[in-house]
């Protein structure tokens, strides 16, 4: 782009001072736009003598003008080069902070001065390193948000932090609107917040480590409990299987003895033989007494583990809350339920269409006002015991706020915005709220 700009004057028309359009060369060698030189010579036609607007050389008769195609091609390439250079510079500068001292092409700033409230490139920042008075200025990495550091009320740099109002202020603010408030330097507040943030990170890591350790311990306990119960059930099943096999052996023995009695045809002999082999007591004793419980569940194991797991999870949430405080999307409730007052405003008189309240279409007469107001629900569209945003009737009503809400915005401890089911956009102090732990 520098090369194109350097020779740009060589391709300018001395009449219109712009890049040549349809360039022509006259006998003296100077170049002009075809329309520009034609217009000049048309004004000199009465004299019959034509001159060069640049060197004043005269020509007779009027020279014939022809487009300089070589010059036209060079101008076209120059325009394309200029366009590409501008696009490149624009792309390179995107997202960068420009030097406030550069003229023409703006170079990228590398430092911003909080005293001068200006940004400087690598060349223009040098006086801040070399001049003794400027070397005392506070330099930071180039930023486009210098104006955000200026107090809008006093046009001075905000270098103090008011802990009472939780905002940056200038020195004059500390003596006016913030007089008596607890203020510290911005650097001190930054250091303290960094320390607090680091402590919060360490606490969070400790809490998560403890929770993971607890979960691992409980996982091992539950696994061992299930395995022990499994071994007990397998051992009991094996015992039952042995007992069943013994009973089957006994039954087979009795069955074989019964087979021996089948050939006896004499009833008396059969009964005597049967009584000698199978007394009533022995038969009762040999009947199987094995019972088997088919249902098998680990419900009792989980039932014993779940309370401690829920309690530990609750402790974890409470520990995190002590570190982070309230956060957006937390579920909260009011420590003490509140009652919000609301009001409805009447409709303009012309907005009432009494035909809709039972007037006679044939006569156009509406019912009496007394009849309408005897039935307010027909006119106002809702019961007065319910909330309504606009019913057309001038009255006040209240809404109890006692449900679980969601924290939507947090602009300081005294400016919390909560959406409750009964009332959207509740505003108040965090001291009125209590965190709700959604644990099943």
C-alpha positions as CSV (number, residue, x, y, z in Angstrom):
1,X,0.0,0.0,0.0
2,X,2.9,2.4,0.7
3,X,4.2,1.9,-2.9
4,X,0.7,2.6,-4.3
5,X,0.3,5.7,-2.2
6,X,3.8,7.0,-3.1
7,X,3.1,7.1,-6.8
8,X,-0.6,8.0,-6.6
9,X,0.0,11.7,-7.3
10,X,1.7,10.8,-10.6
11,X,-1.7,9.4,-11.8
12,X,-3.9,12.3,-10.7
13,X,-5.5,14.7,-13.2
14,X,-4.3,18.3,-12.5
15,X,-7.7,19.6,-13.4
16,X,-10.1,17.5,-11.2
17,X,-7.3,16.3,-8.8
18,X,-8.6,12.8,-8.9
19,X,-7.3,9.6,-10.5
20,X,-7.3,9.8,-14.2
21,X,-10.4,8.6,-16.0
22,X,-10.0,7.7,-19.6
23,X,-6.5,9.1,-19.6
24,X,-5.2,11.0,-22.7
25,X,-1.8,12.5,-23.4
26,X,-1.6,15.9,-25.2
27,X,1.4,16.9,-27.4
28,X,3.4,18.5,-24.5
29,X,3.4,15.1,-22.7
30,X,1.0,16.0,-19.8
31,X,-1.9,13.6,-19.0
32,X,-5.5,14.6,-18.3
33,X,-9.0,13.0,-18.0
34,X,-10.6,12.9,-21.5
35,X,-13.7,14.8,-20.2
36,X,-11.6,17.4,-18.2
37,X,-9.3,18.4,-21.1
38,X,-12.2,18.4,-23.6
39,X,-14.1,20.8,-21.4
40,X,-11.2,23.1,-21.1
41,X,-10.5,23.2,-24.8
42,X,-14.2,23.7,-25.6
43,X,-14.0,27.0,-23.7
44,X,-11.0,28.1,-25.8
45,X,-12.6,27.1,-29.2
46,X,-13.5,30.8,-30.0
47,X,-9.9,31.9,-29.7
48,X,-8.7,29.0,-32.0
49,X,-5.7,28.5,-29.8
50,X,-5.5,25.7,-27.3
51,X,-3.2,25.5,-24.3
52,X,-2.1,22.9,-21.7
53,X,-3.7,23.7,-18.3
54,X,-0.5,22.7,-16.6
55,X,2.5,24.2,-18.6
56,X,0.5,26.7,-20.7
57,X,2.0,25.5,-24.0
58,X,-0.3,26.4,-26.9
59,X,-1.4,24.3,-29.9
60,X,-2.9,25.2,-33.3
61,X,-5.0,23.5,-34.6
62,X,-6.8,21.6,-31.8
63,X,-4.9,18.3,-31.2
64,X,-6.8,15.1,-31.8
65,X,-7.2,13.2,-28.4
66,X,-6.8,9.4,-28.1
67,X,-7.2,7.3,-25.0
68,X,-3.8,6.2,-23.6
69,X,-4.6,2.4,-23.2
70,X,-1.3,1.6,-21.5
71,X,-2.0,4.3,-18.8
72,X,-5.5,3.1,-18.4
73,X,-4.3,-0.4,-17.7
74,X,-1.8,0.9,-15.1
75,X,-4.6,2.8,-13.4
76,X,-6.8,-0.2,-13.2
77,X,-4.0,-2.2,-11.6
78,X,-3.3,0.7,-9.2
79,X,-7.0,0.7,-8.1
80,X,-7.0,-3.1,-7.4
81,X,-3.7,-2.8,-5.4
82,X,-5.2,0.0,-3.3
83,X,-8.4,-2.0,-2.7
84,X,-6.5,-5.1,-1.6
85,X,-4.2,-3.0,0.7
86,X,-7.2,-1.4,2.4
87,X,-8.8,-4.7,3.0
88,X,-5.6,-6.1,4.5
89,X,-5.1,-3.2,6.8
90,X,-8.8,-3.4,7.9
91,X,-8.5,-7.1,8.6
92,X,-5.2,-6.8,10.5
93,X,-6.6,-4.0,12.6
94,X,-9.8,-5.9,13.5
95,X,-9.9,-6.4,17.3
96,X,-6.7,-4.4,17.8
97,X,-6.4,-1.1,19.7
98,X,-5.3,1.7,17.4
99,X,-2.6,4.2,18.4
100,X,-4.1,7.6,19.2
101,X,-1.0,9.5,17.9
102,X,-0.7,7.9,14.5
103,X,-1.9,9.9,11.6
104,X,-3.0,8.4,8.3
105,X,-2.5,4.7,8.8
106,X,-3.2,3.7,12.4
107,X,-0.7,1.3,13.9
108,X,-1.5,-1.2,16.6
109,X,-1.2,0.1,20.1
110,X,0.9,-1.9,22.5
111,X,0.4,0.2,25.7
112,X,-2.3,2.4,27.2
113,X,-1.5,5.2,29.6
114,X,-3.9,5.6,32.6
115,X,-2.6,9.1,33.2
116,X,-2.8,10.4,29.6
117,X,-5.9,8.1,28.9
118,X,-4.4,7.4,25.4
119,X,-3.0,4.4,23.7
120,X,0.4,4.3,21.9
121,X,2.1,2.2,19.3
122,X,5.7,1.0,19.7
123,X,7.1,4.2,18.2
124,X,4.9,6.8,20.1
125,X,5.2,5.0,23.5
126,X,9.0,5.7,23.5
127,X,8.7,9.2,25.2
128,X,7.0,7.5,28.2
129,X,10.3,5.5,28.6
130,X,12.7,8.4,27.9
131,X,11.1,11.6,29.4
132,X,11.4,11.6,33.2
133,X,8.0,13.1,33.9
134,X,6.2,10.7,31.5
135,X,8.1,7.7,32.9
136,X,6.0,8.1,36.1
137,X,2.8,7.5,34.3
138,X,0.9,4.3,34.8
139,X,1.2,2.0,31.7
140,X,-1.0,-1.1,31.1
141,X,-1.4,-3.4,28.1
142,X,-3.4,-1.7,25.3
143,X,-7.1,-1.6,26.0
144,X,-10.1,-0.2,24.2
145,X,-11.9,0.3,27.5
146,X,-10.1,3.4,28.8
147,X,-13.3,5.4,29.0
148,X,-14.8,2.8,31.3
149,X,-12.1,3.8,33.8
150,X,-13.2,7.4,33.9
151,X,-15.6,8.7,36.5
152,X,-18.6,10.0,34.5
153,X,-19.4,12.5,37.2
154,X,-15.9,14.1,37.7
155,X,-14.0,13.1,34.5
156,X,-11.2,11.6,36.6
157,X,-9.7,8.2,36.7
158,X,-11.5,5.7,39.0
159,X,-8.7,4.4,41.2
160,X,-10.6,3.6,44.4
161,X,-13.1,0.9,45.2
162,X,-16.1,1.5,47.5
163,X,-16.8,-1.6,49.5
164,X,-20.0,-0.2,50.8
165,X,-21.6,0.3,47.4
166,X,-19.4,-2.3,45.6
167,X,-18.3,0.0,42.8
168,X,-15.2,1.8,41.4
169,X,-15.0,5.5,42.2
170,X,-12.6,8.4,41.8
171,X,-10.9,10.4,44.5
172,X,-13.5,13.2,44.4
173,X,-16.3,10.6,44.7
174,X,-14.8,9.4,48.0
175,X,-15.2,13.0,49.4
176,X,-18.7,13.6,48.0
177,X,-21.3,10.8,47.5
178,X,-19.2,8.1,49.1
179,X,-18.0,10.2,52.1
180,X,-17.8,7.9,55.2
181,X,-18.0,4.7,53.1
182,X,-15.4,2.0,53.4
183,X,-13.0,2.6,50.5
184,X,-9.7,1.0,49.4
185,X,-7.5,1.4,46.4
186,X,-8.4,-0.6,43.3
187,X,-5.1,-2.5,43.5
188,X,-5.8,-3.5,47.2
189,X,-9.3,-4.7,46.3
190,X,-7.9,-6.6,43.4
191,X,-5.4,-8.3,45.6
192,X,-8.0,-9.2,48.2
193,X,-10.4,-10.6,45.6
194,X,-7.6,-12.6,44.1
195,X,-6.8,-14.0,47.5
196,X,-10.5,-14.7,48.2
197,X,-10.8,-16.3,44.7
198,X,-7.8,-18.5,45.3
199,X,-9.1,-19.5,48.8
200,X,-12.5,-20.3,47.2
201,X,-10.9,-22.5,44.6
202,X,-8.9,-24.4,47.2
203,X,-12.0,-24.8,49.4
204,X,-13.9,-26.1,46.4
205,X,-11.2,-28.5,45.5
206,X,-11.1,-29.7,49.1
207,X,-14.8,-30.2,49.2
208,X,-14.9,-32.1,45.9
209,X,-12.0,-34.2,47.0
210,X,-13.8,-35.1,50.2
211,X,-17.0,-35.8,48.3
212,X,-15.2,-38.1,45.8
213,X,-13.5,-39.9,48.7
214,X,-16.8,-40.3,50.5
215,X,-18.4,-41.7,47.3
216,X,-15.6,-44.1,46.8
217,X,-15.9,-45.3,50.4
218,X,-19.6,-45.8,50.1
219,X,-19.2,-47.6,46.8
220,X,-16.8,-50.0,48.4
221,X,-19.1,-50.5,51.4
222,X,-22.1,-51.1,49.1
223,X,-20.2,-53.5,46.9
224,X,-18.9,-55.5,49.9
225,X,-22.4,-55.6,51.4
226,X,-23.9,-56.9,48.2
227,X,-21.1,-59.5,47.8
228,X,-21.7,-60.6,51.5
229,X,-25.4,-60.9,50.9
230,X,-24.8,-62.7,47.7
231,X,-22.4,-65.2,49.4
232,X,-25.0,-65.8,52.2
233,X,-27.8,-66.4,49.7
234,X,-25.6,-68.8,47.7
235,X,-24.6,-70.7,50.9
236,X,-28.3,-71.0,51.9
237,X,-29.2,-72.2,48.5
238,X,-26.5,-74.8,48.6
239,X,-27.8,-76.0,52.0
240,X,-31.3,-76.2,50.6
241,X,-30.1,-78.2,47.6
242,X,-28.4,-80.7,49.9
243,X,-31.5,-81.1,52.0
244,X,-33.6,-81.6,48.8
245,X,-31.2,-84.2,47.6
246,X,-31.5,-86.1,50.9
247,X,-35.3,-85.9,50.8
248,X,-35.3,-87.2,47.3
249,X,-33.2,-90.2,48.4
250,X,-35.6,-91.0,51.2
251,X,-38.6,-90.7,48.9
252,X,-37.0,-93.0,46.4
253,X,-36.3,-95.6,49.2
254,X,-40.0,-95.4,50.3
255,X,-41.1,-95.7,46.7
256,X,-39.0,-98.9,46.3
257,X,-40.6,-100.4,49.5
258,X,-44.1,-99.5,48.2
259,X,-43.3,-101.4,45.0
260,X,-42.6,-104.5,47.0
261,X,-46.0,-104.3,48.6
262,X,-47.8,-104.1,45.3
263,X,-47.8,-108.0,44.6
264,X,-49.6,-108.8,48.0
265,X,-53.2,-109.5,47.1
266,X,-54.5,-110.4,50.5
267,X,-55.8,-107.2,52.1
268,X,-55.0,-108.3,55.6
269,X,-51.4,-109.2,54.7
270,X,-51.1,-105.9,52.8
271,X,-52.3,-103.8,55.8
272,X,-50.1,-105.6,58.2
273,X,-47.0,-105.3,56.0
274,X,-47.8,-101.6,55.3
275,X,-48.1,-100.8,59.0
276,X,-44.9,-102.6,59.8
277,X,-42.9,-100.5,57.2
278,X,-44.8,-97.2,57.2
279,X,-46.2,-96.1,60.5
280,X,-48.1,-92.8,60.5
281,X,-45.4,-91.0,62.5
282,X,-42.6,-92.1,60.1
283,X,-44.6,-91.1,57.1
284,X,-45.1,-87.6,58.5
285,X,-41.5,-87.3,59.4
286,X,-40.3,-88.3,56.0
287,X,-42.4,-85.8,54.2
288,X,-40.2,-82.9,52.7
289,X,-40.0,-79.8,54.8
290,X,-37.8,-77.7,52.5
291,X,-38.9,-74.2,51.9
292,X,-37.4,-71.7,49.4
293,X,-37.7,-68.0,49.2
294,X,-37.7,-67.1,45.5
295,X,-37.6,-63.3,45.9
296,X,-34.1,-61.8,46.3
297,X,-33.5,-58.0,46.6
298,X,-30.7,-55.6,47.6
299,X,-33.4,-53.0,48.7
300,X,-32.3,-53.2,52.3
301,X,-28.7,-52.5,51.3
302,X,-29.6,-49.4,49.3
303,X,-32.1,-48.3,52.0
304,X,-29.2,-48.2,54.6
305,X,-26.9,-46.4,52.3
306,X,-29.2,-43.7,50.8
307,X,-29.7,-41.6,54.0
308,X,-26.0,-41.1,54.5
309,X,-25.5,-40.4,50.9
310,X,-28.2,-37.7,50.9
311,X,-26.9,-36.2,54.1
312,X,-23.4,-36.1,52.7
313,X,-24.6,-34.5,49.4
314,X,-26.5,-31.9,51.5
315,X,-23.4,-31.1,53.5
316,X,-21.5,-30.8,50.2
317,X,-24.0,-28.3,48.8
318,X,-23.9,-26.3,52.0
319,X,-20.1,-26.2,52.0
320,X,-20.1,-25.0,48.4
321,X,-22.7,-22.3,49.3
322,X,-20.4,-21.0,52.1
323,X,-17.6,-20.5,49.5
324,X,-19.6,-19.2,46.5
325,X,-22.6,-17.6,48.1
326,X,-25.7,-17.2,45.9
327,X,-25.3,-17.9,42.2
328,X,-27.6,-17.2,39.2
329,X,-30.1,-20.1,38.7
330,X,-30.0,-21.1,42.4
331,X,-33.4,-22.2,43.8
332,X,-34.4,-20.0,46.8
333,X,-37.3,-19.3,49.1
334,X,-38.1,-16.3,51.3
335,X,-37.2,-16.8,54.9
336,X,-40.4,-15.0,55.8
337,X,-43.2,-15.1,53.2
338,X,-44.2,-11.7,51.8
339,X,-47.4,-10.2,50.5
340,X,-47.1,-8.1,47.3
341,X,-49.6,-5.4,46.7
342,X,-51.0,-5.0,43.2
343,X,-53.5,-2.7,41.6
344,X,-55.8,-2.6,38.5
345,X,-56.7,0.5,36.7
346,X,-60.1,1.1,35.0
347,X,-60.6,1.0,31.3
348,X,-61.4,4.3,29.6
349,X,-65.2,4.9,29.5
350,X,-65.3,4.6,25.7
351,X,-63.8,1.1,25.8
352,X,-67.0,-0.4,27.3
353,X,-69.3,-2.1,24.8
354,X,-72.5,-2.5,26.6
355,X,-74.0,-4.5,23.7
356,X,-71.8,-7.3,25.0
357,X,-73.6,-7.3,28.3
358,X,-77.0,-8.3,27.0
359,X,-78.4,-5.2,25.3
360,X,-81.3,-5.6,22.9
361,X,-79.8,-5.5,19.4
362,X,-83.2,-4.3,18.0
363,X,-83.4,-1.3,20.3
364,X,-79.7,-0.7,21.0
365,X,-80.6,-0.1,24.7
366,X,-78.1,-1.5,27.2
367,X,-79.1,-2.8,30.6
368,X,-78.9,-0.4,33.6
369,X,-75.5,0.3,35.2
370,X,-76.8,-1.2,38.4
371,X,-77.5,-4.5,36.7
372,X,-74.0,-4.6,35.2
373,X,-72.2,-3.8,38.4
374,X,-74.3,-6.3,40.3
375,X,-72.4,-8.9,38.2
376,X,-68.8,-7.7,38.4
377,X,-67.4,-11.0,37.2
378,X,-69.1,-10.4,33.8
379,X,-67.7,-7.0,33.5
380,X,-64.2,-7.4,34.9
381,X,-63.4,-10.9,33.8
382,X,-61.9,-12.3,37.1
383,X,-62.7,-13.0,40.7
384,X,-61.3,-10.3,43.1
385,X,-59.7,-13.0,45.1
386,X,-57.3,-13.8,42.2
387,X,-54.4,-11.8,40.8
388,X,-55.1,-9.9,37.5
389,X,-53.0,-7.5,35.6
390,X,-55.8,-5.5,34.1
391,X,-59.5,-6.2,34.6
392,X,-60.9,-2.8,33.9
393,X,-61.9,-2.2,37.5
394,X,-60.0,0.2,39.8
395,X,-59.1,-1.9,42.8
396,X,-56.1,-3.2,44.8
397,X,-55.3,-6.8,45.6
398,X,-52.5,-8.8,47.2
399,X,-50.4,-11.8,46.2
400,X,-48.7,-14.0,48.8
401,X,-45.2,-15.0,47.8
402,X,-44.1,-18.2,49.5
403,X,-43.1,-20.6,46.7
404,X,-39.7,-21.7,45.5
405,X,-38.1,-19.2,43.1
406,X,-35.1,-19.1,40.7
407,X,-32.4,-16.4,41.2
408,X,-32.2,-14.6,37.8
409,X,-29.8,-11.7,38.5
410,X,-27.3,-10.9,41.2
411,X,-26.2,-7.2,41.3
412,X,-24.8,-7.1,44.8
413,X,-26.0,-8.5,48.1
414,X,-28.8,-5.9,48.3
415,X,-30.0,-6.2,44.8
416,X,-31.2,-9.7,44.1
417,X,-33.8,-10.4,41.4
418,X,-35.8,-13.6,41.8
419,X,-38.6,-15.1,39.7
420,X,-41.2,-16.7,42.0
421,X,-44.2,-18.6,40.6
422,X,-46.5,-16.0,42.1
423,X,-44.4,-12.9,41.3
424,X,-41.8,-12.5,38.5
425,X,-39.0,-10.0,39.1
426,X,-39.0,-9.9,42.9
427,X,-36.2,-7.5,44.1
428,X,-34.6,-7.5,47.5
429,X,-31.7,-8.3,49.8
430,X,-30.0,-11.7,50.0
431,X,-30.6,-11.6,53.8
432,X,-34.3,-12.3,53.0
433,X,-33.5,-15.4,51.0
434,X,-32.6,-19.0,51.8
435,X,-31.0,-21.5,49.5
436,X,-33.1,-24.6,48.7
437,X,-31.2,-27.8,48.1
438,X,-33.1,-29.9,45.5
439,X,-32.1,-33.3,46.7
440,X,-34.4,-36.4,46.3
